[in-house]
Amino acid sequence: MLEFRTAGFNGYATKYSPFFDNRLCVASGANFGLVGNGRLFVLSLTPRGIVCDKFFETQDCLFDAAWSESHENHVLTAGGDGSLRLFDIGLDQFPIAQWQEHAREVFSVHWNLVSKDTFLSSSWDGSIRIWNPERKESLISLPVHSCVYSAQYSPHNASIVTAVARDSHLRVFDLRTRPGANNHLTLAIPIHAPPKVPTLPMPPVATGPTECLTHDWNKYRDSIVATGGVDGLIRTFDIRMAGNGPLAALPGHEYAVRKLSWSPHLSDVLLSASYDMSCRVWTDGSAMGVKPEPRQLGRMDAHTEFATGVDWCMFGAEGWCATCAWDERVLVWDVREYMRQG
């Protein structure tokens, strides 16, 4: 396991570069993001361990970051002051572009993985905005009317956007539809609704909705999305069968699930980071044939504060990942060392 200390700054998100297997960025904030500056770290994995190539200071906490899918040196950040900033890691401190339309904290940013010419942001102001890095104003605003903790483009379709929010719904937007009363909204799935026809053993669910903090698209199955939130339960959904409730539920975390990431190598495996300070690896059971068994495969307990970020390396062997936490540590580790069977 490799370690880097973000001294004085508590991590909120870490992302591997889509261009290099040895480059990471980390979004962080001083004083746990409550007050003070933010810092974007750009890290490299070297034979000497993890080294900081560069960092950029901001006036408010950074809650998320996303690498550009079209330029290897560009990193986008989500600011606590409602701003978006685009940094070029080959240049000096100042961002090369900045946007300020959100009225509250920006909590997630995501680059379009298919068309690669747009990105999105979601905010506590209850909106998602679609942007082109060449323009000063947003292209589209999608109202959600609830604090949006996580929004993503589908990795399979450049026009599909999903979001999860404080009101415990998974929303699906299709930007190809004509704007109207629904503002491109095509589905709103109640996350805490029990399955109508249970096909798998389901644990007890919360008696009422709780906030959903994170979600992620499966990289191989183009209709499967996983969600996680305050109740500590991970759920998977097939958006083609939205009315049937969750496909599977994965209990185990004692506190809120803060981040999820499906494996880029294995269609049934995902990672989670939680406020219980653990990072865990799971299977949703989909690769098991006629008797699927969703279950936890292993856990990593090296963090000593809230675990807030997790990302897989897309290159090389199928188990490498990076995690960050409020303990001011970024860890790079091999998931396979923590997996167990049975």
C-alpha positions in Angstrom: 0.0 0.0 0.0 1.3 3.5 -1.0 0.4 6.6 1.0 0.5 10.3 0.5 -0.4 12.9 3.2 -2.5 15.9 2.2 -1.2 17.8 5.3 -3.7 20.4 6.5 -6.3 19.4 4.0 -9.0 16.8 4.3 -9.7 14.7 1.2 -13.1 14.7 -0.5 -12.5 13.0 -3.9 -9.7 11.3 -5.8 -9.6 10.5 -9.5 -7.2 8.6 -11.7 -6.2 10.2 -15.0 -7.9 8.6 -18.0 -4.6 9.1 -19.9 -1.9 7.9 -17.4 -1.8 5.0 -15.0 0.4 6.8 -12.6 -1.4 10.1 -12.2 -4.0 11.1 -9.6 -5.8 14.2 -8.5 -7.3 14.9 -5.1 -9.9 17.5 -4.2 -9.7 18.7 -0.6 -10.5 21.3 1.9 -9.1 22.8 5.1 -10.9 22.2 8.4 -13.0 19.4 7.0 -14.5 21.7 4.4 -16.3 23.8 7.0 -14.2 27.0 6.6 -11.0 27.9 4.9 -9.2 27.2 1.6 -9.4 24.3 -0.8 -6.5 22.6 -2.5 -6.3 20.5 -5.7 -3.4 18.0 -5.5 -1.8 16.5 -8.6 0.1 13.3 -7.7 2.3 10.8 -9.4 3.1 7.2 -8.5 6.8 6.8 -8.8 9.4 4.2 -7.7 9.9 6.5 -4.6 6.3 6.4 -3.7 3.6 9.0 -4.3 4.9 12.5 -5.0 3.1 15.8 -5.4 3.8 17.2 -8.8 1.7 20.4 -8.3 -1.1 21.8 -6.2 -3.6 24.6 -6.7 -5.1 26.7 -3.9 -8.7 27.9 -4.0 -10.6 30.2 -1.6 -13.1 27.6 -0.6 -13.3 23.8 -0.1 -13.1 21.6 -3.2 -15.8 18.8 -3.0 -15.0 17.0 -6.3 -12.8 16.9 -9.3 -12.9 15.4 -12.8 -10.2 15.0 -15.4 -10.9 16.3 -18.9 -11.6 13.4 -21.3 -10.1 15.5 -24.2 -7.0 17.1 -22.7 -4.5 15.2 -20.6 -3.5 18.2 -18.5 -6.9 19.6 -17.7 -8.7 19.1 -14.3 -12.1 20.4 -13.4 -13.0 21.2 -9.8 -16.3 21.7 -7.8 -16.1 24.5 -5.3 -17.9 25.2 -2.0 -18.4 28.8 -3.2 -20.5 27.6 -6.1 -17.8 27.9 -8.7 -16.3 25.6 -11.2 -12.6 26.0 -12.2 -10.6 24.4 -14.9 -6.9 24.0 -14.2 -4.0 23.2 -16.6 -1.5 21.3 -14.6 1.3 22.5 -16.9 0.6 26.1 -16.1 0.8 28.3 -12.9 -1.7 28.7 -10.1 -4.5 30.5 -11.8 -7.3 28.5 -13.5 -7.6 28.7 -17.3 -11.4 29.0 -17.1 -14.0 29.7 -14.4 -17.8 29.5 -14.2 -20.1 30.9 -11.5 -23.8 30.2 -12.0 -24.7 27.9 -9.1 -26.2 29.6 -6.1 -24.8 27.1 -3.5 -22.0 24.6 -3.1 -21.1 22.5 -6.2 -20.9 18.9 -4.9 -20.1 16.9 -8.0 -18.6 17.3 -11.5 -18.4 14.8 -14.3 -17.0 14.8 -17.8 -18.9 13.3 -20.7 -17.2 10.0 -21.4 -18.7 9.5 -24.9 -18.8 12.8 -26.7 -16.0 14.4 -24.5 -17.0 17.9 -25.4 -19.2 18.7 -22.4 -19.2 18.3 -18.7 -21.8 18.7 -16.0 -22.0 20.0 -12.4 -24.6 19.4 -9.6 -25.2 21.6 -6.6 -26.9 22.0 -3.3 -29.0 24.7 -5.1 -31.1 21.8 -6.6 -29.9 22.0 -10.1 -27.6 20.2 -12.7 -25.9 22.3 -15.3 -24.4 21.2 -18.6 -21.4 23.0 -19.9 -19.0 23.3 -22.8 -15.5 24.3 -21.8 -15.3 26.8 -24.7 -18.4 28.8 -23.5 -18.8 31.1 -20.6 -22.5 30.2 -19.9 -24.1 26.8 -19.2 -25.8 25.1 -22.1 -28.7 23.6 -20.1 -30.0 23.8 -16.6 -31.9 20.8 -15.3 -34.0 21.6 -12.2 -34.2 18.9 -9.5 -35.8 20.9 -6.7 -33.7 19.0 -4.1 -30.1 19.1 -3.1 -28.2 17.2 -5.8 -25.3 15.3 -4.3 -24.2 13.3 -7.4 -24.7 13.6 -11.1 -23.2 11.7 -14.0 -23.3 11.1 -17.7 -24.0 7.6 -18.8 -20.7 6.0 -20.0 -22.8 4.4 -22.8 -24.8 7.3 -24.1 -23.7 11.0 -24.4 -27.2 12.2 -23.9 -28.2 10.4 -20.7 -27.7 12.1 -17.4 -28.5 10.6 -13.9 -28.6 12.2 -10.5 -29.3 11.3 -6.9 -30.5 13.8 -4.4 -31.6 14.6 -0.8 -35.2 13.4 -1.6 -34.0 9.8 -2.2 -34.8 9.6 -5.9 -32.6 8.4 -8.8 -33.5 10.7 -11.7 -32.7 9.9 -15.4 -32.6 12.8 -17.9 -32.5 12.3 -21.7 -31.1 15.5 -23.3 -32.4 14.3 -26.7 -36.0 14.9 -25.6 -37.7 18.2 -26.3 -37.5 20.6 -23.4 -40.9 21.0 -21.7 -42.7 20.7 -18.4 -40.4 17.8 -17.4 -37.2 19.5 -18.4 -35.8 16.3 -20.1 -36.7 14.2 -17.1 -37.7 10.7 -18.1 -37.6 8.7 -14.9 -37.6 9.4 -11.1 -37.0 6.2 -9.3 -37.8 6.1 -5.5 -34.6 4.6 -4.1 -36.1 3.3 -0.8 -39.1 1.6 -2.3 -39.1 -2.2 -1.7 -38.9 -4.5 -4.7 -42.3 -5.4 -6.1 -41.2 -8.9 -7.0 -38.1 -9.8 -4.9 -35.9 -12.2 -6.9 -33.0 -12.0 -4.4 -32.9 -12.1 -0.6 -33.3 -8.5 0.5 -32.2 -7.1 3.9 -34.6 -4.9 6.0 -34.9 -1.4 4.4 -35.3 1.9 6.0 -38.9 2.8 7.1 -38.7 6.1 5.1 -36.5 7.9 2.6 -33.1 9.0 3.6 -30.6 11.1 1.7 -28.8 9.5 -1.3 -25.2 10.7 -1.5 -23.6 8.8 -4.4 -24.3 6.7 -7.5 -22.3 5.2 -10.3 -23.1 3.6 -13.7 -22.0 0.0 -14.4 -19.3 0.1 -17.1 -20.4 -3.0 -18.9 -24.2 -3.2 -18.4 -25.7 -0.2 -19.9 -28.9 0.0 -17.8 -27.4 -0.8 -14.3 -26.8 1.9 -11.7 -25.7 1.6 -8.0 -26.7 4.0 -5.3 -25.6 4.6 -1.7 -26.5 7.0 1.0 -27.2 7.8 4.6 -28.8 4.5 5.5 -25.5 2.7 4.7 -27.2 0.4 2.2 -25.9 0.0 -1.4 -28.7 -0.7 -4.0 -28.5 -1.6 -7.6 -31.2 -0.7 -10.2 -32.0 -1.6 -13.8 -33.5 1.6 -15.2 -35.3 -0.4 -17.8 -37.4 -1.9 -15.0 -37.6 1.1 -12.8 -41.0 0.2 -11.3 -39.7 -3.0 -9.9 -37.5 -1.5 -7.2 -33.9 -2.4 -6.6 -32.3 -5.5 -8.1 -30.1 -6.1 -5.1 -29.2 -4.6 -1.8 -25.8 -4.8 -0.1 -25.8 -4.2 3.7 -22.7 -3.9 5.7 -21.6 -0.3 6.2 -22.4 1.0 9.7 -22.7 4.6 8.5 -23.4 6.5 5.3 -22.0 5.4 2.0 -20.1 8.4 0.6 -18.8 7.2 -2.7 -19.3 4.3 -5.1 -17.3 3.1 -8.1 -18.0 0.1 -10.4 -14.9 -1.7 -11.6 -13.7 -0.9 -15.1 -12.5 -4.5 -15.4 -15.2 -6.7 -13.9 -18.9 -6.2 -14.5 -20.2 -7.4 -11.1 -17.7 -5.7 -8.8 -17.9 -2.3 -7.1 -16.1 -0.4 -4.4 -17.5 1.8 -1.7 -16.2 4.4 0.7 -18.1 5.2 3.9 -18.3 7.4 6.9 -17.6 4.2 9.0 -14.0 4.8 7.8 -13.9 1.6 5.7 -13.6 1.0 2.0 -15.3 -2.3 0.8 -15.4 -4.4 -2.3 -18.7 -6.1 -3.3 -20.2 -8.3 -6.0 -23.8 -7.7 -7.0 -24.1 -11.4 -7.9 -24.8 -10.9 -11.6 -21.8 -13.0 -12.7 -22.9 -16.1 -10.7 -25.5 -17.6 -13.1 -28.7 -19.1 -11.9 -28.1 -18.5 -8.1 -26.8 -14.9 -7.7 -25.5 -14.0 -4.3 -24.9 -10.3 -3.7 -22.3 -10.0 -1.0 -19.3 -8.2 0.4 -16.0 -9.6 -0.8 -13.6 -7.7 1.5 -12.9 -4.5 3.3 -10.0 -2.2 3.9 -9.8 -0.4 7.3 -6.6 1.6 7.0 -8.3 5.0 7.0 -8.9 6.6 10.5 -11.5 9.2 9.5 -14.5 9.4 7.2 -13.6 7.7 3.9 -14.9 10.0 1.2 -13.3 9.1 -2.2 -12.6 6.0 -4.2 -11.5 5.4 -7.8 -10.2 2.5 -9.9 -7.2 2.6 -12.1 -8.3 1.7 -15.6 -4.9 0.4 -16.7 -2.9 -2.7 -15.9 -4.0 -5.3 -13.4 -7.6 -5.3 -12.4 -7.4 -4.5 -8.7 -5.6 -1.2 -8.2 -7.5 1.7 -6.7 -7.0 5.0 -4.8 -9.0 6.2 -1.8 -8.9 9.4 0.2 -10.4 10.4 3.6 -10.7 13.1 6.2 -7.6 11.7 7.8 -5.5 13.7 5.3 -4.3 10.5 3.6 -4.5 9.2 0.0 -3.9 5.4 -0.2 -3.2 3.4 -3.3 -3.8 -0.3 -2.8 -4.6 -3.6 -4.5 -8.2 -4.6 -3.9 -7.3 -8.3 -4.6 -5.3 -8.4 -1.3 -8.5 -7.7 0.6 -11.0 -9.9 -1.2 -12.2 -13.1 0.4 -14.5 -15.8 -0.8 -17.6 -17.2 1.1 
